[in-house]
Amino acid sequence: MVASWQDGLVGGGSGLDWDLLIAGGGPAGMTAAIYAGRAGWKTLVLDPLGGGGQASTTDVIYNYPGFPDGVPGLQLMDLMSKQARNFGAVVEFDEVREVSAGNMLFRVKSDNAERTARAVIYAAGTSPKKLGVPGEDEFIGRGISYCATCDGPLFKDRVVAVVGGGDSALTEAEFLSRFAREVLLVHRRDEFRAGLASVRRVTGNPKIRMVLSSVVEEVKGNDRISSVVLRDMKQGRTSEVLVDGLFLYVGSNPNIAPIKDLVDTTESGFVKTAGDMSTRTPGLFVAGDIREKSLRQVATAVGDGAAAAWGAEKYLLENAAGVRK
């Protein structure tokens, strides 16, 4: 019944582009697209990577249910994207730049077009934080990287440093050890924040050397990075260490600029949502790493996406009579 009613609304000259527009094609966005497409809603996913999000750049995801030996991030996201398309969702290479709400419609401006939608699920994720030290901006793309899966093979038989103490940092350090001669794992504390399984893998890897209770104070080089200055936080001493690459995993900033005036956020900028992923703007839902929560994993993003799609469907059904052309 939903599909036939929706087909009449969208196809009958309403002037609407989409029932549901999803910004972000990572696990949250793709799960929402699967649920919405299967329910018969005219659904569009916009993603600057064409679907997959940051999860598609992860070498192996070890803790997603159903894959006892782990699953390559790209493979998992390809499967999700295919499933969404099979249910009728449209996935396009594009990035949302502005979302505005009025008359029970949303206008969404992206790099390539401006569209309208009756409801929006914003799942655009986060961007990596910077260290904020001298030399960092100068050497981004010239030895400094935020994606080991993307750039790791470029450092075959070289020495690289990974900064961070969470699961992402440890997973990427393990991946880099396949190529690099040595991986320095630099963390400001003397204990990792990652799960025990990740810690066991890196501590048992002979190519990974722990540099704990230390921070990067400066990045040096000429055309490319050649060394980093490390400070031992317990002893206060600094030392210069030769490295060919530096990979940063020190946290993330939520990509909220397009919706910042439509939502409430924490002091850190993460979006506050209800249990159905709704925000203070009716019809706008937020899912995935961008929202306030205690754990940011593929599994939790999938749950967010399902809840957001359910919330959006309920909203669309309840507000059918209020649609404005």
RODO-2510 file (C-alpha; in nm, 4 decimals, decimal comma):
residues 325
     n   res          X          Y          Z
     1     m     0,0000     0,0000     0,0000
     2     v     0,2840     0,2367     0,0821
     3     a     0,4501     0,1910    -0,2574
     4     s     0,1353     0,2574    -0,4598
     5     w     0,0483     0,5699    -0,2570
     6     q     0,4070     0,6951    -0,2875
     7     d     0,4190     0,6279    -0,6608
     8     g     0,1101     0,8399    -0,7067
     9     l     0,2576     1,1246    -0,5033
    10     v     0,5980     1,1396    -0,6682
    11     g     0,4903     1,0506    -1,0183
    12     g     0,1772     1,2615    -1,0265
    13     g     0,3293     1,6027    -1,0857
    14     s     0,3945     1,6966    -0,7234
    15     g     0,7139     1,8773    -0,8144
    16     l     0,9116     1,6723    -0,5643
    17     d     1,2450     1,5203    -0,6559
    18     w     1,2592     1,2559    -0,3810
    19     d     1,0718     1,1188    -0,0880
    20     l     1,3959     1,0661     0,1020
    21     l     1,7416     1,2079     0,0395
    22     i     2,0334     1,0498     0,2261
    23     a     2,3574     1,2441     0,2623
    24     g     2,6442     0,9979     0,3047
    25     g     2,6939     0,6485     0,1697
    26     g     2,8725     0,4820     0,4587
    27     p     2,7240     0,2008     0,6700
    28     a     2,4569     0,4274     0,8222
    29     g     2,3513     0,5863     0,4958
    30     m     2,3506     0,2622     0,2969
    31     t     2,1530     0,0769     0,5628
    32     a     1,8953     0,3549     0,5618
    33     a     1,8794     0,3315     0,1815
    34     i     1,8247    -0,0451     0,1992
    35     y     1,5335    -0,0053     0,4405
    36     a     1,3793     0,2919     0,2590
    37     g     1,4176     0,1418    -0,0871
    38     r     1,2689    -0,1877     0,0245
    39     a     0,9705     0,0008     0,1695
    40     g     0,9079     0,1600    -0,1696
    41     w     1,0192     0,5184    -0,1040
    42     k     1,1857     0,7120    -0,3830
    43     t     1,5330     0,7323    -0,2301
    44     l     1,8540     0,9107    -0,3328
    45     v     2,1959     0,8635    -0,1711
    46     l     2,4607     1,1301    -0,2287
    47     d     2,8170     1,0386    -0,1400
    48     p     3,1463     1,1977    -0,2513
    49     l     3,2949     0,8484    -0,2900
    50     g     2,9950     0,7176    -0,4802
    51     g     2,8938     0,4977    -0,1888
    52     g     3,1004     0,3370     0,0827
    53     g     3,2099     0,6232     0,3022
    54     q     3,5191     0,5929     0,5180
    55     a     3,4443     0,2265     0,5890
    56     s     3,5341     0,1461     0,2281
    57     t     3,8898     0,2680     0,2931
    58     t     3,9435     0,0258     0,5844
    59     d     4,1561    -0,2723     0,4896
    60     v     3,9834    -0,5358     0,7044
    61     i     3,6909    -0,4974     0,9443
    62     y     3,7256    -0,7685     1,2071
    63     n     3,4266    -0,7047     1,4315
    64     y     3,1313    -0,6899     1,1934
    65     p     2,8943    -0,9824     1,2612
    66     g     2,8751    -1,2579     1,0026
    67     f     3,2389    -1,2458     0,8898
    68     p     3,4407    -1,4664     1,1287
    69     d     3,7664    -1,4026     0,9444
    70     g     3,7016    -1,0311     0,8937
    71     v     3,5863    -0,8595     0,5765
    72     p     3,7610    -0,5969     0,3599
    73     g     3,5873    -0,2634     0,4070
    74     l     3,5542    -0,2074     0,0338
    75     q     3,3914    -0,5485    -0,0141
    76     l     3,1436    -0,4931     0,2688
    77     m     3,0405    -0,1518     0,1395
    78     d     3,0131    -0,2785    -0,2184
    79     l     2,7672    -0,5397    -0,0924
    80     m     2,5660    -0,2810     0,0985
    81     s     2,5583    -0,0483    -0,2019
    82     k     2,4460    -0,3265    -0,4327
    83     q     2,1726    -0,4244    -0,1899
    84     a     2,0458    -0,0655    -0,1705
    85     r     2,0402    -0,0384    -0,5490
    86     n     1,8606    -0,3725    -0,5783
    87     f     1,5812    -0,2245    -0,3676
    88     g     1,5535     0,0792    -0,5951
    89     a     1,7688     0,3402    -0,4212
    90     v     1,9718     0,5669    -0,6491
    91     v     2,3352     0,6292    -0,5500
    92     e     2,5267     0,9224    -0,7003
    93     f     2,8751     1,0722    -0,6711
    94     d     2,8022     1,4069    -0,5065
    95     e     2,8519     1,5918    -0,1793
    96     v     2,5844     1,7835     0,0089
    97     r     2,6776     2,1449     0,0839
    98     e     2,3585     2,2981     0,2235
    99     v     2,0279     2,1762     0,3637
   100     s     1,7335     2,4122     0,4228
   101     a     1,3842     2,3357     0,5496
   102     g     1,0483     2,5027     0,4823
   103     n     0,6870     2,4226     0,3927
   104     m     0,7461     2,0598     0,4939
   105     l     1,0088     2,0253     0,2216
   106     f     1,3851     2,0209     0,2250
   107     r     1,6014     2,1861    -0,0369
   108     v     1,9392     2,0203    -0,0667
   109     k     2,2246     2,1884    -0,2510
   110     s     2,5179     1,9712    -0,3540
   111     d     2,8237     2,0123    -0,5729
   112     n     2,6287     1,9118    -0,8830
   113     a     2,2650     2,0116    -0,8343
   114     e     1,9844     2,1376    -0,6126
   115     r     1,7105     1,8931    -0,5185
   116     t     1,4014     1,8742    -0,3025
   117     a     1,2976     1,5969    -0,0666
   118     r     1,0244     1,5358     0,1867
   119     a     1,2680     1,3963     0,4417
   120     v     1,6447     1,3890     0,4838
   121     i     1,8758     1,1456     0,6603
   122     y     2,2097     1,3137     0,7179
   123     a     2,4869     1,0559     0,7622
   124     a     2,7904     1,2429     0,6338
   125     g     3,0263     1,1157     0,9012
   126     t     3,3378     1,2863     1,0292
   127     s     3,6699     1,4252     0,9104
   128     p     4,0075     1,3479     1,0701
   129     k     4,1414     1,5840     1,3329
   130     k     4,4812     1,7413     1,2870
   131     l     4,7617     1,7509     1,5389
   132     g     4,8019     2,1272     1,5041
   133     v     5,1823     2,1168     1,5106
   134     p     5,4418     2,2987     1,2967
   135     g     5,4982     2,1331     0,9584
   136     e     5,1722     1,9358     0,9570
   137     d     4,9843     2,1372     0,6946
   138     e     5,2951     2,1666     0,4806
   139     f     5,3412     1,7905     0,4447
   140     i     4,9831     1,6702     0,4023
   141     g     4,9972     1,4590     0,0868
   142     r     5,3765     1,4671     0,1000
   143     g     5,4274     1,2004     0,3623
   144     i     5,1366     1,2787     0,5956
   145     s     4,8240     1,0733     0,5345
   146     y     4,4943     0,9932     0,7045
   147     c     4,4359     0,6700     0,5108
   148     a     4,6747     0,3764     0,5417
   149     t     4,4691     0,1656     0,3036
   150     c     4,4981     0,4356     0,0380
   151     d     4,8668     0,5177     0,0766
   152     g     5,0260     0,2259     0,2617
   153     p     5,1706     0,0539    -0,0482
   154     l     5,3702     0,3707    -0,1219
   155     f     5,5835     0,3059     0,1861
   156     k     5,7201    -0,0376     0,1046
   157     d     6,0391    -0,1100     0,3033
   158     r     6,0264     0,2333     0,4689
   159     v     5,9770     0,3575     0,8238
   160     v     5,6423     0,5123     0,9110
   161     a     5,4783     0,6432     1,2261
   162     v     5,1139     0,6080     1,3251
   163     v     4,9730     0,8496     1,5824
   164     g     4,6738     0,7431     1,7904
   165     g     4,5573     0,4906     2,0466
   166     g     4,2137     0,3810     1,9300
   167     d     4,1014     0,0889     1,7182
   168     s     4,1506     0,2817     1,3933
   169     a     4,5126     0,3631     1,4737
   170     l     4,5978     0,0064     1,5734
   171     t     4,4186    -0,1496     1,2771
   172     e     4,5963     0,0794     1,0329
   173     a     4,9337     0,0219     1,2012
   174     e     4,8841    -0,3502     1,1509
   175     f     4,7971    -0,2923     0,7858
   176     l     5,1038    -0,0731     0,7304
   177     s     5,3283    -0,3431     0,8739
   178     r     5,2630    -0,5443     0,5571
   179     f     5,4577    -0,2873     0,3584
   180     a     5,6786    -0,0835     0,5897
   181     r     6,0081    -0,1996     0,7310
   182     e     5,9070    -0,0616     1,0702
   183     v     5,5947     0,1029     1,2122
   184     l     5,6210     0,3347     1,5128
   185     l     5,2940     0,3494     1,7044
   186     v     5,2901     0,6805     1,8906
   187     h     5,0328     0,7370     2,1648
   188     r     5,0111     1,0139     2,4238
   189     r     4,9074     0,7755     2,7016
   190     d     5,0740     0,4636     2,8373
   191     e     4,7672     0,2519     2,7617
   192     f     4,5656     0,2179     2,4417
   193     r     4,1989     0,3101     2,4124
   194     a     4,1439     0,0313     2,1598
   195     g     3,9789    -0,2995     2,2312
   196     l     4,1829    -0,5898     2,3651
   197     a     4,1718    -0,7789     2,0337
   198     s     4,3341    -0,4871     1,8489
   199     v     4,5958    -0,4430     2,1203
   200     r     4,6923    -0,8097     2,1077
   201     r     4,7420    -0,7991     1,7308
   202     v     4,9796    -0,5037     1,7358
   203     t     5,1748    -0,6046     2,0454
   204     g     5,2413    -0,9418     1,8855
   205     n     5,3613    -0,7871     1,5588
   206     p     5,7434    -0,7732     1,5412
   207     k     5,7392    -0,4880     1,2898
   208     i     5,5430    -0,2538     1,5181
   209     r     5,7307    -0,0603     1,7877
   210     m     5,5372     0,1113     2,0645
   211     v     5,6234     0,4708     2,1508
   212     l     5,3940     0,5421     2,4439
   213     s     5,3463     0,8508     2,6606
   214     s     5,4744     1,0544     2,3669
   215     v     5,3400     1,3228     2,1346
   216     v     5,4488     1,4682     1,8016
   217     e     5,5656     1,8262     1,8451
   218     e     5,6886     1,9024     1,4929
   219     v     5,7081     1,7540     1,1450
   220     k     6,0245     1,8190     0,9441
   221     g     6,1390     1,7685     0,5871
   222     n     6,2175     1,9349     0,2567
   223     d     6,0067     1,8235    -0,0388
   224     r     5,8663     1,5403     0,1729
   225     i     5,8551     1,4513     0,5396
   226     s     6,1864     1,3209     0,6725
   227     s     6,1462     1,3232     1,0504
   228     v     5,9223     1,3991     1,3461
   229     v     6,0098     1,5556     1,6783
   230     l     5,8673     1,3524     1,9660
   231     r     5,8294     1,4637     2,3263
   232     d     5,8291     1,2113     2,6087
   233     m     5,5475     1,3356     2,8302
   234     k     5,6797     1,1701     3,1440
   235     q     6,0418     1,2779     3,1200
   236     g     5,9923     1,5973     2,9189
   237     r     6,2707     1,5121     2,6746
   238     t     6,2432     1,5589     2,3000
   239     s     6,4000     1,3501     2,0271
   240     e     6,4026     1,3638     1,6487
   241     v     6,3087     1,0378     1,4757
   242     l     6,3618     0,9684     1,1062
   243     v     6,0415     0,8582     0,9308
   244     d     5,9265     0,8435     0,5707
   245     g     5,5551     0,8717     0,6476
   246     l     5,3168     0,9847     0,9187
   247     f     4,9610     0,8520     0,9535
   248     l     4,7236     1,0371     1,1860
   249     y     4,4348     0,8814     1,3795
   250     v     4,3806     1,1245     1,6674
   251     g     4,0061     1,1658     1,6541
   252     s     3,7535     1,3251     1,4245
   253     n     3,5334     1,6283     1,3714
   254     p     3,1679     1,5864     1,2702
   255     n     3,0801     1,7128     0,9222
   256     i     2,7821     1,9223     1,0328
   257     a     2,8242     2,2428     0,8312
   258     p     2,5293     2,1792     0,5918
   259     i     2,2832     2,1219     0,8802
   260     k     2,4338     2,3191     1,1685
   261     d     2,1402     2,5620     1,1853
   262     l     1,8833     2,2817     1,1921
   263     v     2,0117     2,0673     1,4790
   264     d     2,1269     2,0797     1,8400
   265     t     2,4841     1,9695     1,9090
   266     t     2,7176     1,8850     2,1925
   267     e     3,0145     2,1053     2,2797
   268     s     3,2213     1,8867     2,0466
   269     g     2,9795     1,9439     1,7595
   270     f     2,8140     1,6017     1,7488
   271     v     2,4411     1,6060     1,6761
   272     k     2,1874     1,5292     1,9469
   273     t     1,9149     1,2906     1,8331
   274     a     1,6196     1,1009     1,9730
   275     g     1,6054     0,7216     1,9661
   276     d     1,4577     0,7234     1,6147
   277     m     1,7468     0,9483     1,5014
   278     s     1,5161     1,2506     1,4678
   279     t     1,6431     1,6031     1,5378
   280     r     1,4746     1,9256     1,6430
   281     t     1,3860     1,9865     1,2767
   282     p     1,0904     1,7647     1,1774
   283     g     1,1795     1,5383     0,8880
   284     l     1,5559     1,5669     0,9414
   285     f     1,7243     1,2570     1,0809
   286     v     2,0911     1,2059     1,1653
   287     a     2,2716     0,8712     1,1739
   288     g     2,6206     0,7300     1,2114
   289     d     2,9421     0,8745     1,3486
   290     i     2,8189     1,2335     1,3264
   291     r     2,5692     1,1922     1,6091
   292     e     2,6261     1,1930     1,9840
   293     k     2,6935     0,8405     2,1087
   294     s     2,9476     0,6403     2,3052
   295     l     3,0635     0,3950     2,0377
   296     r     3,1395     0,4620     1,6703
   297     q     3,1687     0,1359     1,4805
   298     v     3,0276    -0,0092     1,1580
   299     a     2,7832    -0,2172     1,3614
   300     t     2,6464     0,0846     1,5494
   301     a     2,6236     0,2857     1,2273
   302     v     2,4124     0,0112     1,0703
   303     g     2,1780     0,0247     1,3689
   304     d     2,1533     0,4023     1,3373
   305     g     2,0696     0,3735     0,9683
   306     a     1,7904     0,1255     1,0306
   307     a     1,6421     0,3417     1,3068
   308     a     1,6662     0,6563     1,0924
   309     a     1,4885     0,4885     0,7998
   310     w     1,2134     0,3691     1,0315
   311     g     1,1786     0,7179     1,1777
   312     a     1,1749     0,8766     0,8321
   313     e     0,9073     0,6362     0,7066
   314     k     0,6870     0,7120     1,0050
   315     y     0,7341     1,0844     0,9418
   316     l     0,6539     1,0525     0,5710
   317     l     0,3347     0,8590     0,6366
   318     e     0,2142     1,0925     0,9095
   319     n     0,2773     1,4051     0,7012
   320     a     0,1483     1,2956     0,3603
   321     a    -0,1359     1,5440     0,3642
   322     g     0,0918     1,8367     0,4407
   323     v     0,3147     1,8170     0,1335
   324     r     0,3548     2,1479    -0,0508
   325     k     0,4500     2,1751    -0,4171
***
